[in-house]
Amino acid sequence: MGDNYYPHQVGGHGLLRRSGSTPDRLFKPLDLKEFAMYQAVSCATTPADVRALSRFMPQYYGAFKIAKPEPEPAQKGEGETGKEVTEVQHAVAKGHRARMKQVDPLPHLQAGIDGSCSCGMRHNTGGDHGITQSWLEMYNSMRYDFPNTSCNDITGLYTCLEDVNARFIQPCVLDVKIGTRHYDDDATPEKRARHMEKSRQSTTAQYGLRLCGMRTYDAVKNEVQTVGKLSQNKLEPHAVPAHLRAFFSNGRELRTDAISEVLQRCEELRAAMAAQRTLSFYSSSVLIVYEGDEIASRELAGAAGSSRGVAGLWLIDFAHTQPRVLPENDDGYVFGLTNLSTFLRELLASRDQPSSPDPVQTLAAVAP
């Protein structure tokens, strides 16, 4: 894979990578807790309220490792080359089976290289508390124990996910951190205090959301423009609508087609989140994407049988997701999605307002 880093990343901590042999996938440095979420959500016994969220998540393809570069034969004169990513050995899956045997009465969990899971139990309809509790125990154990590793050393391991931007020519991307609490129960007192202060000083406390970086496309100038998360972390609450308008503007017009699709998806996710009582999604994000190229957008909108249209909204980042301790919605996720939906509806209502010719200039003007 070499140094083929993902070019459309706008947020997050670790650098994303991609492979030339699988251009529709990306590779994210593996985090134990996030890996557990992707593994557990695809099990046949996953509670129905959690399984309902899977359609908002990028397709998961399993855990991978990057092989060390091997030199080519000297006579080829091509220097060194890197192997493409290779699947973690089947011993990993066997390790999960061994681990799952310790969780009674959940049956053995089969983990395939495509990331799918199956077990001998019927699908859970959400009415069997015993099955849900066993699934939670299995999921929680996976959050702390990656199989067949020494002291959980996961260096060089990656989670392979669908690249939701792969079908776009000029992807426009916005990372929005959702919720009012951004630490899990494992956080130290110092980390909790730091995150609580950050929430108070950002839009998190008032709206339950914080913009964390964006990539836009100016169709007039044919230029890609980016805004980093550090500048958006300092946004005053009144500046959020201007940033969203700038994101959905292409220098010529407001992309109401993309806004409409994102709004529908946002409201569907909000309903699914409001219905689930199993997990708390701390410090998770939604990734908003749309096609910035005008010709490609028209083709996507007119494609017969198109399953995703010109835009999408995806649930991402599960490093701090955990079993819910309290029955009420304690993560602020529904609150944040409700406010995001309100902002999007207001954008549509203001479609006749003139768009900024330079989204980045607009962002600079509203930044404190």
C-alpha positions in Angstrom: 0.0 0.0 0.0 3.0 2.3 0.4 2.2 5.9 1.4 -1.1 5.9 -0.5 -3.0 8.0 2.0 -6.7 8.8 1.7 -7.0 12.2 0.0 -10.5 13.1 1.2 -10.0 12.8 5.0 -11.3 15.9 6.9 -11.4 14.7 10.5 -10.3 12.0 12.9 -7.0 11.3 14.6 -5.2 8.6 12.6 -4.4 8.8 8.9 -6.6 6.8 6.6 -5.0 4.8 3.8 -6.2 3.1 0.6 -5.0 0.4 -1.7 -4.8 0.6 -5.5 -6.3 -2.9 -5.8 -9.4 -2.0 -3.9 -10.3 1.7 -4.8 -13.7 1.4 -3.3 -12.3 0.7 0.2 -10.3 2.6 2.8 -8.2 1.4 5.7 -8.4 3.0 9.1 -5.9 2.3 12.0 -7.6 -0.4 14.1 -9.0 0.7 17.4 -10.1 -2.2 19.7 -13.4 -0.6 20.7 -14.3 0.4 17.2 -13.3 -3.0 15.8 -15.6 -4.6 18.4 -18.5 -2.5 17.2 -18.1 -3.4 13.6 -17.7 -7.1 14.4 -20.6 -7.3 16.9 -23.2 -5.3 14.8 -23.0 -7.9 12.0 -23.7 -10.9 14.2 -27.0 -12.7 13.6 -28.0 -12.2 17.3 -27.4 -8.5 17.3 -30.4 -6.8 18.9 -32.9 -5.4 16.4 -32.6 -1.8 17.6 -28.8 -1.9 17.0 -29.1 -3.8 13.7 -31.4 -1.0 12.4 -28.4 1.3 12.6 -26.2 -0.8 10.3 -27.7 0.6 7.1 -26.2 4.0 8.1 -22.7 2.5 8.6 -20.2 2.1 5.9 -19.8 -1.5 4.8 -17.3 -3.4 7.0 -14.8 -5.8 5.4 -12.8 -7.0 8.4 -9.5 -6.5 10.0 -6.4 -6.3 7.8 -2.7 -5.8 8.3 -0.1 -4.2 6.2 2.8 -6.4 5.2 6.4 -5.0 5.4 7.8 -4.0 2.1 9.8 -6.7 0.3 12.5 -5.9 -2.2 11.9 -6.9 -5.8 14.6 -8.9 -7.6 17.6 -6.6 -8.4 17.5 -7.2 -12.1 14.0 -5.6 -12.4 15.5 -2.3 -11.3 12.3 -1.2 -9.6 13.7 -0.8 -6.0 11.3 -1.8 -3.2 7.6 -2.3 -3.4 5.0 -2.8 -0.7 2.6 -5.8 -0.6 -1.0 -4.9 -0.8 -2.9 -5.3 2.5 -3.5 -8.9 3.5 -6.1 -10.4 5.7 -5.3 -11.1 9.4 -4.6 -14.8 9.6 -7.5 -17.2 10.2 -6.1 -17.6 13.7 -7.7 -14.3 14.5 -11.2 -15.7 13.7 -10.3 -18.8 15.7 -9.3 -16.6 18.6 -12.7 -14.9 18.5 -14.4 -18.3 18.6 -12.4 -19.3 21.6 -13.2 -16.0 23.2 -16.9 -16.3 22.5 -17.0 -19.7 24.2 -16.5 -17.9 27.5 -19.7 -16.0 27.0 -22.6 -18.2 28.0 -25.2 -18.7 26.5 -24.1 -16.9 23.3 -23.2 -19.5 20.6 -19.9 -19.6 18.9 -19.2 -16.5 16.7 -17.8 -17.1 13.2 -15.9 -14.2 11.8 -15.3 -14.2 8.1 -12.7 -12.3 6.2 -15.5 -10.2 4.7 -16.5 -9.1 8.2 -19.7 -11.0 8.3 -20.7 -13.0 11.4 -23.1 -15.9 11.8 -24.1 -18.1 14.7 -26.6 -20.8 15.3 -29.2 -18.7 17.1 -32.2 -17.2 15.4 -32.3 -13.5 14.8 -33.2 -11.6 17.9 -36.5 -9.7 17.6 -35.6 -7.4 20.6 -38.1 -9.1 22.9 -35.6 -11.6 24.5 -33.8 -9.7 27.2 -31.5 -12.7 27.9 -30.2 -12.8 24.3 -29.7 -9.0 24.3 -27.7 -9.2 27.5 -25.6 -12.0 26.2 -24.8 -10.0 23.1 -23.8 -7.0 25.2 -21.5 -9.2 27.3 -19.9 -10.5 24.1 -19.6 -7.1 22.6 -18.1 -5.6 25.8 -15.5 -8.4 26.1 -14.4 -7.7 22.5 -13.9 -4.0 23.3 -10.9 -5.0 25.4 -9.5 -8.1 23.9 -8.3 -8.5 20.3 -7.6 -12.2 19.8 -4.1 -13.7 19.3 -2.2 -10.5 20.0 0.4 -9.9 22.6 -0.9 -7.4 25.2 -3.4 -6.3 22.6 -0.6 -4.9 20.4 -2.6 -3.9 17.3 0.2 -1.9 15.7 -0.1 -2.2 11.9 -3.6 -3.5 11.9 -6.4 -1.7 10.0 -10.2 -1.8 9.9 -11.2 -2.1 6.2 -14.3 -0.1 5.4 -16.3 1.0 2.3 -15.2 4.3 0.9 -18.5 6.2 0.6 -16.8 8.8 -1.6 -15.5 6.3 -4.2 -18.4 6.9 -6.6 -17.9 10.7 -6.6 -15.7 12.7 -9.0 -15.4 15.7 -6.7 -16.5 14.5 -3.2 -17.6 17.2 -0.8 -17.2 16.0 2.8 -18.2 17.3 6.2 -17.4 15.6 9.5 -20.0 16.5 12.2 -19.4 15.2 15.8 -22.7 14.5 17.3 -23.8 14.4 21.0 -23.3 16.3 24.2 -20.8 13.9 25.8 -17.5 12.9 24.1 -15.9 10.5 26.5 -16.8 6.9 27.6 -16.8 5.4 31.0 -13.1 4.4 30.7 -12.0 8.0 30.6 -9.8 9.3 33.4 -11.1 12.2 35.5 -8.6 14.5 33.7 -9.9 13.5 30.3 -13.5 13.9 31.4 -12.8 17.4 32.6 -11.0 18.3 29.4 -13.8 17.1 27.2 -16.5 18.8 29.3 -14.6 22.1 29.1 -14.2 21.7 25.3 -17.9 21.0 25.0 -18.8 24.2 27.0 -16.5 26.3 24.8 -17.8 24.9 21.5 -21.2 24.4 19.8 -21.5 21.0 21.4 -23.2 22.2 24.6 -25.8 24.3 22.8 -26.6 22.2 19.8 -25.2 18.7 20.5 -23.0 18.9 17.4 -19.7 20.3 16.3 -18.3 20.7 12.8 -14.9 19.0 12.6 -13.5 19.8 9.1 -14.9 20.0 5.6 -13.9 19.7 2.0 -15.8 21.7 -0.6 -15.7 22.1 -4.4 -16.0 25.4 -6.1 -17.5 24.7 -9.5 -16.8 28.2 -10.8 -13.1 28.1 -10.1 -12.8 24.3 -10.4 -11.0 24.3 -7.0 -11.1 22.1 -3.9 -11.1 24.0 -0.7 -10.7 22.7 2.8 -11.4 24.0 6.3 -9.7 22.2 9.3 -11.3 21.1 12.4 -9.2 23.3 14.6 -10.8 26.5 13.2 -14.3 25.0 13.4 -13.8 23.9 17.0 -13.8 27.6 17.9 -17.1 28.4 16.1 -19.6 30.5 17.9 -23.1 29.0 17.8 -24.4 31.7 15.5 -21.8 30.8 12.9 -23.0 27.2 12.3 -25.6 28.0 9.7 -23.1 30.0 7.7 -20.7 27.1 7.7 -23.3 24.7 6.6 -24.4 27.1 3.8 -20.8 27.4 2.7 -20.4 23.6 2.6 -23.5 23.1 0.4 -22.6 26.0 -1.9 -20.5 25.5 -5.0 -19.7 29.1 -5.9 -22.7 29.3 -8.2 -25.7 28.0 -6.2 -26.9 26.3 -3.1 -27.0 22.5 -3.7 -30.6 22.0 -2.6 -30.6 18.5 -4.2 -27.8 17.4 -1.8 -29.4 19.1 1.2 -32.7 17.3 0.6 -31.1 13.9 0.4 -29.0 14.5 3.5 -32.0 15.8 5.5 -34.0 12.7 4.7 -31.1 10.5 5.8 -30.6 12.6 8.9 -34.2 12.3 10.0 -34.2 8.5 9.4 -31.0 8.1 11.5 -32.6 10.3 14.2 -35.6 8.0 14.4 -33.4 4.9 14.6 -31.3 6.4 17.3 -34.4 7.4 19.3 -35.7 3.9 19.1 -32.6 2.1 20.4 -31.8 1.7 24.1 -28.8 -0.7 23.9 -25.7 1.5 23.1 -24.4 4.9 23.9 -22.6 6.6 21.1 -20.1 8.9 22.7 -17.8 11.0 20.5 -19.3 9.5 17.3 -19.8 11.5 14.1 -21.9 11.6 11.0 -20.1 12.0 7.7 -22.0 14.1 5.2 -21.0 13.6 1.6 -22.2 14.7 -1.8 -21.0 14.9 -5.4 -19.6 18.4 -6.2 -19.2 17.9 -9.9 -22.3 19.3 -11.6 -22.4 17.0 -14.6 -21.8 13.9 -12.4 -24.5 15.0 -10.1 -27.1 15.2 -12.9 -26.1 11.7 -14.0 -26.4 10.3 -10.5 -29.8 12.0 -10.1 -31.1 10.6 -13.3 -29.6 7.1 -13.1 -32.3 4.5 -13.1 -32.3 2.3 -10.0 -29.6 4.5 -8.3 -29.5 3.4 -4.6 -27.8 6.5 -3.2 -28.3 9.5 -5.4 -26.0 12.5 -5.1 -25.5 12.7 -1.4 -25.3 10.6 1.8 -25.0 10.7 5.6 -23.1 8.0 7.4 -22.6 7.0 11.0 -18.9 6.7 11.8 -16.3 6.6 14.6 -17.1 4.1 17.4 -14.0 4.2 19.5 -16.0 5.4 22.5 -19.3 3.6 21.8 -20.3 1.4 24.8 -23.2 -0.5 26.2 -25.8 1.9 27.6 -25.7 2.1 31.4 -28.8 4.2 31.9 -32.1 3.6 30.0 -32.5 7.2 29.0 -30.7 8.8 26.1 -27.6 9.9 27.9 -25.3 10.7 24.9 -27.2 13.6 23.4 -27.2 12.0 20.0 -30.9 12.5 19.2 -30.6 16.1 20.4 -27.7 16.7 18.1 -29.4 15.1 15.1 -32.6 17.1 15.8 -30.7 20.3 15.6 -28.8 19.2 12.5 -32.2 18.5 10.8 -33.4 21.9 11.9 -30.4 23.6 10.3 -30.8 21.7 7.1 -34.5 22.6 6.8 -33.7 26.2 7.4 -31.1 26.1 4.6 -33.7 24.8 2.2 -36.1 27.5 3.3 -33.5 30.1 2.6 -32.6 28.7 -0.9 -33.3 32.0 -2.6 -30.7 33.9 -0.6 -27.6 34.6 -2.7 -24.8 32.1 -2.2 -21.3 33.2 -1.3 -18.9 33.2 -4.3 -16.2 31.9 -2.1 -17.2 29.5 0.7 -13.8 29.6 2.4 -13.9 33.4 2.5 -17.4 33.1 4.1 -16.0 30.7 6.7 -13.2 33.1 7.5 -15.6 36.0 7.9 -17.8 34.2 10.5 -14.9 32.6 12.4 -14.2 34.3 15.8 
